[in-house]
Every structure is written in C-alpha cells, then in structure tokens.
Amino acid sequence: MTPPDSAGAGGRLDHSVILGLVPTGAKVLDIGCGGGELLRRLRAEKQARGQGLELSQKGVNDCVGAGLSVIQGDAERDLALYPDDSFDWAILSRTIQATQRPGLILREIRRIAPRAIVSFPNFGHWRVRLSLLVKGEMPTTSALPTAWHETDNIHLCTLRDMLALTAATGLLVDEAIALSAGRVQDRRRGHSGLPGALNWRAEELVLSLVRGGKTKEDI
Amino acid sequence: MQYIHSAGLSLEGGGTIAPVIIAFDMAGALNHERSNCVLVFHALTGDQYVGRANPATGRPPWWSRVVGPGRILDTTRFCVLCVNVLGGCMGSTGPSERDAAGRVYGAGFPVITIPDMVRAQMAVLDHLGIARVMLAIGGSMGGMLALQMAADFPDRAGAFALIATAARHSAQNIAFYELGRQAIMSDPDWRGGAYAEAGTFPRRGLALARMAAHITYLSDEALHRKFGRALQARDAVSYGFEADFEVESYLRHQGERFVDRFDANSYLYITRAMDYFDLAAAHHEVLANAFRGARARFCVFSFSSDWHYPPAESKALARALVAAGADVSYVETDTDKGHDAFLLEEPEFERALAGFVNRTAALAGIAAGISGGIPGGSGANDPA
C-alpha cells in the first residue's frame, strides 16, 4: 500500500500515511481523535471499526453526531480502562507531544493493541535546530506553527528521543515515514539504522510500531 | 394494542402473574425483514404513546420532538414500539387491574423489578415475531430498562441508547422516592392500597409525591430562570401559607394534573422497582461484567445539570462499557435544564442522538430517510 505523496484535498498528510498503514477492516482506537477526521477516513476508506477517545466534549459530540463511536476521556487516566488486546491498532496522531506522560501512554497502547502508529512533529529537523541556533528563540515552523506560550505541545521531542522512549516501553519501529514540505520524503523499514538522516530531514514523523523488546517500568 | 401473555411471568421477587396483559403502541410500519423496529422504553410516569397521540384521550405523544415523521426516530423509516411497563396503569397488568378472580390487585399486587418489566417486553417482541430490534432506547427509568435488556438479552438489539440514566439508584434517589411513597401511604384515602374498593383515591398523597419528584427533575438554575422569586398573581407576600410564589403555584399545578392520569399504587410499585435496580450488584459488584461479550453498539447521554441521575453516574456507566470491550460513545450536553432536558429542545443532544441513530440504521441496512432525522415539534407535554 503506497500512501499518496502529498496531502492533496483529502486532509492531513499524516492521516493519509496512517490510512496507508492500517489494513482494511481493522479495529482501531484513535486516541485524541479531535473532531473525528481520521476516524471518518478510516471508516470510509478502510472499512475500519473505529473508536475514539477525546478530551474535549465538543469534539466528542461532533464525532457522535457524525455517527462515530467516541467517549470523552483523558488518555493518561482512561486508557487503563481498555482491556488487553481489545484493538488491532492504536493510533496517536499529533497527540503524544501534548500529553503529560508520554511514556505511560506508550505502555498503555502496547497493552491495548499489538500494533500502534504515532505521528509527531520532529524537533530534530534542521530548520528547528538552525532557528534555535541562529535566532536563539523557540522555533515556529509549518509542523510547529504555534508560539511556545500558546502551544498545547508540552513534550516536544526529536526522532532520537522518541526512539529511546518507544524502545524503553517495549515498542519497536516497523516503519518510519518522514514528512516534509507537505510530502512523504522518505520511508525506512525496521528499527535499526534509525534515526540517521531522518532526524535532520523530517518535519513530522509517522512511526508504525510493533511490540518488541523489554519494557522498562517507571517511565 | 394489547397482548395477553397467558403463560404469565415468574417474578424475581417470588410469585407468578398469569396471565399478563401487556399494552403497547406502534408508530410506523414494520418492514418485511422485521429489521427496522426501535423499542422505546418509557420513564416512570410515561406511557406507550411515544410517537402518536393516545387515541382514547387525545393526549399528545410524550416524545414528539424525537419520534414522528421526519424526526430523529423517523416513523416513515422505523417502526417505533413502546410498551407500557408491567405494573403500569395504561393497560398493562398492574395494581389497578383485576386479578384472575376479578378483584382489583391494589396492594396485593406482587412486588416487581426492572428485570421483570424487561421480560414482559421481550414477550411482546416474541409475540410480534421480532427476534432483534434495530435499537433499544430509553431515558431515565427507560434507560434502566434498556440497560437491563443489554445485560439479559444482549443480542436482541443492534444498539442501545441510554439517556439521563444510571446503573443503580443512589441513596438520594431512594430517599426521594421513599418520601413520595410515604406521602401516598400516609394519605387516609390510600386505605392500605384498597382505595378502589373504598371508592376513594389518595389525591393529596400522590400529588405530594409528584411535587417532590418534580423538583429533582429540574435544576436549580432552571427553576430560577423560570420563576426566580416571582410572586403569583399578587404584589406582595401574604405572610401566610398560600402559594405566594410562582414556583409554589407551578408545583401544586404539576401535582394536581398528575393525579388525574396516574395510579397511586402504580407509583408505589414502579418507584420500588427502580430502588431495587442495581446492575452491578447482580454481577459480582462489577458493572462491566453485566456487558461482557456485548456485540451491540452503545451510546450514553447525560446532561450537565441533571442531579437526579448525575453525569458522573453516566460516565461510570460508559467507563464500565469500555472495560467490557463494548463499542461505546458518551455524550454530555451542557445545559441548565436538568434531568428533563432529554424531553426538551437541546440541539447538541439531538444532533448527537441523530448521528447515533442514523449510523445504527445504516449498519442495519435501513435506507436513509428524506429529511435525515430533524428534531422538531413543540416539545414534551409532560416531564419524566
């Protein structure tokens, strides 16, 4: 399955990439599903059986109004409710960097589903590094458009940071997809060899994760 | 319409009622596959006339905002079935009906439970040849009946909508209904429940019960918005115990209107059934156990200012459904209208309900309606 090269008219690019990773008919939990854009596309394009967890009641009500299955809840507290292996895939699209305890969330999704996808803005991108180096200010880029004092992103990280955390929570990268300038720039299979050039070149990353390795507690 | 279930029912609390007469009403036609039935469970003082006027009395339907042609529960698409609960007083076997020996049951009617009521309704589905309804839906006590159905007959509905309800009666719920029952039973006209033979009716007690309950159906904000401290047809307080305030006059009116349409003993029996309701207790104190293996879709609706069945109870229910691995949504509507909000104009609630109903219909293979289920109408004619 090859995802489209650019977002086009079909919505967010990371969503298009995620749609390319999820097999038809999968049972999917979208954590931080917002107004349900991804769940709608998963249903229409992949016949997925989707459910969502969303912090804002407004987002939840919009989702249910569109016929989606969504509950209001806080991922840090409420993921614990879901039974082991109750989904095929768990998805965090541009969510993890806005959570209080990313390590806890990754451990929970590993328990809930054998496969996971995490998309996040990459703080290791060269433009971010350069901006910080040259200007000495917190960078704003297309992937990080909001000023530091207004952003919901409280746990920004680089690809290198994320790989350390996924490995520590017992998740290995099956595929890493680098997004830049509104296009899929690169795709790499497997956990070894990362981060390499991707950490410099990706504005945003989509990581397809599988269970593997040992988990370290207390993260 | 009536169905006489001659086999009768064995009751949870012991004893049997045979035959059991069950009154119901249907609005909209059942399709050839019998796959478009929506079972609506009515609340404590509701009746089976959910989507069309009572043909005998002309009393308008109680949920006309939601049920009717072109509405969310579109009677041109769905067959909307509603059954008067066992113990009720609108044609189903209850304390105001006569037993096999021809005597009015009165206080001799056996104590019934929510599970008993649900089994009576399943007998109606059997009678109509409906193996599985598209959707089971109910608000308040109707939500309890839907929950009990989900626990006991999980495969008899494709989806369950649970509105302004709870999986058990709280101590506060029991306390308020006990107040109502004591008001009825302390009325000399109650006559130990045998008022039919005595030719009396505990009007004062039943009206008081209704007044107390009615307060719990409204929020402090809604009462304040509607009445404030406004005086009733006078310029100054009377320094007496007449209905000086509009809110007093309103409550008295609610009580008086109620006694003309509801049986006092039915009120005792049905509130008792609600008090006994505790779904977790019947499942080793773990609510999620009640729903294990459920394949239906669920949607739980609550209202922010409902202090009768508060949002926290609904949230706990939604969490239990998640823990059971069920497909569940939870919608909380921000409103100041209190428990009765589900009967009133609440666009946010209605939009979410329409989304859930239309998705349920699509999954059941029911063709889309012309209007897509637009809420409308003048609203409820009487609260829960």
HADDOCK unambig.tbl for C-alpha pairs under 7 A between the chains (distance, minus, plus):
assign (segid A and resid 57 and name CA) (segid B and resid 332 and name CA) 6.97 0.50 0.50
assign (segid A and resid 60 and name CA) (segid B and resid 331 and name CA) 6.82 0.50 0.50
assign (segid A and resid 61 and name CA) (segid B and resid 331 and name CA) 5.82 0.50 0.50
assign (segid A and resid 61 and name CA) (segid B and resid 352 and name CA) 5.94 0.50 0.50
assign (segid A and resid 64 and name CA) (segid B and resid 352 and name CA) 5.17 0.50 0.50
assign (segid A and resid 64 and name CA) (segid B and resid 355 and name CA) 5.77 0.50 0.50
assign (segid A and resid 64 and name CA) (segid B and resid 356 and name CA) 6.21 0.50 0.50
assign (segid A and resid 65 and name CA) (segid B and resid 351 and name CA) 5.36 0.50 0.50
assign (segid A and resid 65 and name CA) (segid B and resid 352 and name CA) 3.93 0.50 0.50
assign (segid A and resid 65 and name CA) (segid B and resid 353 and name CA) 6.85 0.50 0.50
assign (segid A and resid 65 and name CA) (segid B and resid 354 and name CA) 6.52 0.50 0.50
assign (segid A and resid 65 and name CA) (segid B and resid 355 and name CA) 4.00 0.50 0.50
assign (segid A and resid 65 and name CA) (segid B and resid 356 and name CA) 6.65 0.50 0.50
assign (segid A and resid 66 and name CA) (segid B and resid 355 and name CA) 5.16 0.50 0.50
assign (segid A and resid 67 and name CA) (segid B and resid 355 and name CA) 4.43 0.50 0.50
assign (segid A and resid 67 and name CA) (segid B and resid 356 and name CA) 5.04 0.50 0.50
assign (segid A and resid 67 and name CA) (segid B and resid 358 and name CA) 6.97 0.50 0.50
assign (segid A and resid 67 and name CA) (segid B and resid 359 and name CA) 5.04 0.50 0.50
assign (segid A and resid 69 and name CA) (segid B and resid 327 and name CA) 6.74 0.50 0.50
assign (segid A and resid 69 and name CA) (segid B and resid 328 and name CA) 5.91 0.50 0.50
assign (segid A and resid 69 and name CA) (segid B and resid 329 and name CA) 4.91 0.50 0.50
assign (segid A and resid 70 and name CA) (segid B and resid 328 and name CA) 6.78 0.50 0.50
assign (segid A and resid 70 and name CA) (segid B and resid 329 and name CA) 4.59 0.50 0.50
assign (segid A and resid 70 and name CA) (segid B and resid 330 and name CA) 6.60 0.50 0.50
assign (segid A and resid 71 and name CA) (segid B and resid 328 and name CA) 6.98 0.50 0.50
assign (segid A and resid 71 and name CA) (segid B and resid 329 and name CA) 4.74 0.50 0.50
assign (segid A and resid 71 and name CA) (segid B and resid 330 and name CA) 4.65 0.50 0.50
assign (segid A and resid 72 and name CA) (segid B and resid 330 and name CA) 6.34 0.50 0.50
assign (segid A and resid 81 and name CA) (segid B and resid 319 and name CA) 6.85 0.50 0.50
assign (segid A and resid 81 and name CA) (segid B and resid 322 and name CA) 6.38 0.50 0.50
assign (segid A and resid 81 and name CA) (segid B and resid 323 and name CA) 5.08 0.50 0.50
assign (segid A and resid 82 and name CA) (segid B and resid 322 and name CA) 5.91 0.50 0.50
assign (segid A and resid 82 and name CA) (segid B and resid 323 and name CA) 5.19 0.50 0.50
assign (segid A and resid 82 and name CA) (segid B and resid 325 and name CA) 6.72 0.50 0.50
assign (segid A and resid 83 and name CA) (segid B and resid 323 and name CA) 5.93 0.50 0.50
assign (segid A and resid 83 and name CA) (segid B and resid 325 and name CA) 6.36 0.50 0.50
assign (segid A and resid 86 and name CA) (segid B and resid 325 and name CA) 6.43 0.50 0.50
